[in-house]
Amino acid sequence: MSLTRTSTRANSSIRKVEVIADFCPHAMGSVLFGTGNTRVICAATVTGDVPEHAAKKNEGWLSAEYTMLPYSTLSRKKRDTVKRDGRSVEIQRLIGRSLRAAVDFSMLPGISMFIDCDVVQADGGTRTAAITGGYIAMKLAFAKMLQSGMINVNPLKTNIAAISVGVVNNELLLDLDYSEDSKASVDMNIVMDGSFNLIEIQGTGEQAPFSIKSMNQMVDLACSGISRLFEIQNSCC
């Protein structure tokens, strides 16, 4: 057993995932998504207000918003009010880019979907949890839209999931919690589609540069974790 991991979990194992679907009854689709001690509420709502670039092509659009609630961390986090926190803006753009890769917007003329991701408890991997849970909320929303006749064809093309991977004490770890992430010499967040194509890699050598070989090993490890997340997504909705 590794002396680096903060739990009895194997280095190549993901944290326990919990999914409570339809968590927000007024949303078109929603989920409380938990991974380890991280909890994120993801909710999808729909409007007829599409951005100009989509309207010109008679297509739909998807945007995301991400917030860490004040009580989600050990010390109170100030609410975003007039000026958004730069980290939150960067993460919500990542969520939007990732989820848009799963959608054929030509099948959603005049329809915008918003994915709101609210972190209620943070213990590492909040952005990857928001992407993975955001996909479930989006999938539930499209199913409800089909059922109600709002759309005639499901625009969802593929699964989307994300996970973290890093190097801690020279050991490769999958799905880092906060205590592991805070000590990582290399930290990566990886997003993939259902065919295991890469959508985004965010990688940082926190203490020193890392090799391409090391990066490829981390991508391979992330792929194994994302495969498990796809199974969970497909089983819950």
C-alpha positions in Angstrom: 0.0 0.0 0.0 1.3 3.5 -0.9 2.4 5.7 2.0 1.6 8.7 -0.1 -2.2 8.3 -0.5 -4.2 9.8 2.4 -6.7 6.8 2.4 -6.6 3.1 1.8 -7.6 3.8 -1.8 -5.1 2.4 -4.5 -3.1 5.0 -6.4 -5.1 4.0 -9.6 -8.6 4.1 -8.0 -11.1 6.9 -8.2 -12.9 8.2 -5.1 -16.4 6.9 -4.3 -19.0 8.6 -6.5 -22.5 9.4 -5.4 -25.2 10.7 -7.8 -28.6 12.1 -6.8 -30.5 12.9 -9.9 -33.3 15.5 -10.2 -31.9 17.2 -7.1 -33.4 20.6 -8.1 -37.0 20.2 -9.1 -37.4 23.5 -11.0 -34.4 22.8 -13.3 -34.8 20.9 -16.6 -32.1 18.5 -15.4 -30.1 18.4 -12.2 -27.8 16.3 -10.1 -26.0 16.4 -6.8 -22.7 14.9 -7.8 -20.3 13.7 -5.1 -16.8 12.4 -5.5 -15.1 11.6 -2.2 -15.8 14.6 0.0 -16.4 17.0 -2.9 -20.0 17.8 -3.6 -21.3 19.8 -6.5 -24.9 20.7 -7.5 -25.2 20.8 -11.3 -28.4 22.1 -12.8 -29.5 22.7 -16.4 -32.0 25.3 -17.4 -33.3 26.3 -20.9 -34.2 29.6 -22.4 -34.9 30.9 -25.9 -32.3 33.6 -25.7 -29.3 32.5 -27.9 -26.2 34.5 -28.5 -25.9 36.4 -31.8 -23.3 34.1 -33.4 -25.6 31.1 -32.8 -28.7 32.9 -33.9 -27.1 33.8 -37.3 -26.5 30.0 -37.9 -30.0 29.1 -36.6 -28.3 27.0 -33.9 -28.5 26.7 -30.1 -25.8 27.3 -27.5 -24.6 26.1 -24.1 -23.0 28.2 -21.3 -21.8 27.3 -17.8 -21.4 29.1 -14.5 -19.3 27.9 -11.6 -19.4 29.1 -8.0 -17.8 27.9 -4.8 -20.3 28.7 -2.0 -19.0 30.4 1.1 -19.2 27.3 3.3 -17.7 24.9 0.8 -14.2 25.4 2.2 -12.6 25.2 5.7 -12.4 29.0 5.8 -15.3 31.1 4.5 -15.0 32.0 0.9 -16.3 35.4 -0.1 -19.2 35.4 -2.5 -18.6 36.7 -6.1 -20.6 39.9 -6.3 -19.7 42.7 -8.7 -16.3 41.3 -9.8 -16.1 37.6 -10.5 -13.3 35.6 -9.1 -10.8 35.0 -11.9 -10.4 31.3 -11.0 -14.2 30.8 -11.2 -14.4 32.5 -14.6 -11.6 30.3 -15.9 -13.3 27.1 -14.6 -16.7 28.0 -16.0 -15.2 28.6 -19.4 -13.6 25.1 -19.1 -16.9 23.5 -18.2 -18.7 25.2 -21.1 -16.0 24.2 -23.6 -16.1 20.7 -22.4 -19.8 20.2 -22.5 -20.3 21.9 -25.8 -18.1 19.2 -27.4 -21.0 16.7 -26.7 -23.8 18.6 -28.4 -24.9 19.0 -32.0 -26.3 22.6 -31.8 -27.9 22.4 -35.3 -30.6 20.3 -33.6 -31.3 23.1 -31.0 -32.3 26.1 -33.1 -33.1 29.1 -30.9 -32.5 27.2 -27.6 -29.8 28.0 -25.0 -28.9 25.7 -22.1 -27.2 27.0 -19.0 -25.4 24.6 -16.7 -25.0 26.1 -13.2 -22.4 24.3 -11.0 -22.4 25.2 -7.4 -19.7 23.7 -5.1 -21.3 23.0 -1.7 -18.3 21.1 -0.3 -14.7 21.2 -1.7 -12.0 18.5 -1.2 -10.2 18.6 -4.5 -11.3 18.1 -8.0 -14.2 20.6 -8.0 -13.8 21.5 -11.7 -13.6 17.9 -12.8 -16.6 17.0 -10.7 -18.5 20.0 -12.2 -17.8 18.7 -15.7 -18.7 15.1 -15.0 -21.8 16.1 -13.1 -22.7 18.8 -15.6 -22.9 16.2 -18.3 -25.4 14.2 -16.3 -27.6 17.3 -15.7 -27.4 18.1 -19.4 -28.3 14.5 -20.4 -31.3 14.5 -18.0 -32.4 17.9 -19.5 -32.3 16.7 -23.1 -34.3 13.6 -22.1 -37.0 15.8 -20.5 -37.0 18.1 -23.6 -37.6 15.1 -25.8 -40.3 13.8 -23.6 -42.1 17.1 -23.6 -41.8 17.6 -27.4 -39.6 20.7 -27.0 -37.1 18.9 -29.3 -37.6 16.0 -31.7 -34.0 14.6 -31.9 -31.5 14.1 -29.1 -28.6 16.5 -29.8 -26.3 14.6 -27.4 -23.4 13.0 -29.3 -21.1 11.5 -26.7 -20.3 11.3 -23.0 -18.0 13.9 -21.4 -16.1 13.3 -18.1 -13.0 14.7 -16.4 -10.6 13.7 -13.7 -7.5 14.9 -12.0 -4.1 13.1 -11.9 -0.9 14.1 -10.3 2.6 13.2 -9.0 3.0 13.2 -5.2 6.2 12.0 -3.6 7.2 10.6 -7.0 4.1 8.5 -7.1 1.4 8.8 -9.7 -2.1 9.3 -8.2 -5.5 9.3 -9.8 -8.4 11.6 -8.6 -6.5 13.7 -6.0 -8.2 15.0 -2.9 -7.2 18.4 -1.5 -4.5 17.1 0.8 -2.9 15.2 -2.1 -3.3 18.0 -4.6 -1.7 20.5 -2.2 1.5 18.4 -2.1 1.6 17.5 -5.8 4.7 18.2 -7.8 2.7 17.8 -11.0 -1.0 18.4 -11.2 -3.2 17.7 -14.2 -6.9 17.9 -15.1 -8.0 15.9 -18.1 -11.3 16.0 -20.0 -12.3 13.3 -22.5 -15.2 12.4 -24.7 -16.9 9.0 -24.9 -14.3 7.8 -27.5 -11.5 8.8 -25.1 -10.5 11.7 -27.4 -8.9 14.5 -25.4 -10.9 17.7 -25.1 -8.6 19.5 -22.7 -5.4 18.9 -20.7 -4.5 21.4 -18.0 -1.1 20.4 -16.6 1.3 22.3 -14.4 4.7 21.4 -13.0 4.2 22.9 -9.6 7.8 22.2 -8.4 9.7 21.2 -11.5 9.2 20.6 -15.2 7.9 17.1 -16.2 8.6 15.0 -19.3 6.4 14.0 -22.2 6.7 10.4 -21.0 5.4 11.4 -17.6 2.5 13.3 -19.2 1.6 10.3 -21.3 1.6 8.1 -18.3 -0.8 10.5 -16.5 -3.1 10.6 -19.5 -3.2 6.8 -19.6 -4.1 6.7 -15.9 -6.7 9.4 -16.3 -8.2 7.4 -19.2 -8.8 4.4 -16.8 -10.6 6.7 -14.3 -12.7 8.4 -16.9 -13.8 5.0 -18.2 -15.2 4.3 -14.8 -17.0 7.7 -14.7 -18.6 6.9 -18.1 -20.0 3.7 -16.6 -21.4 5.6 -13.7 -22.9 8.3 -16.0 -24.6 5.7 -18.2 -26.0 3.7 -15.3 -27.6 6.6 -13.5 -29.6 8.1 -16.5 
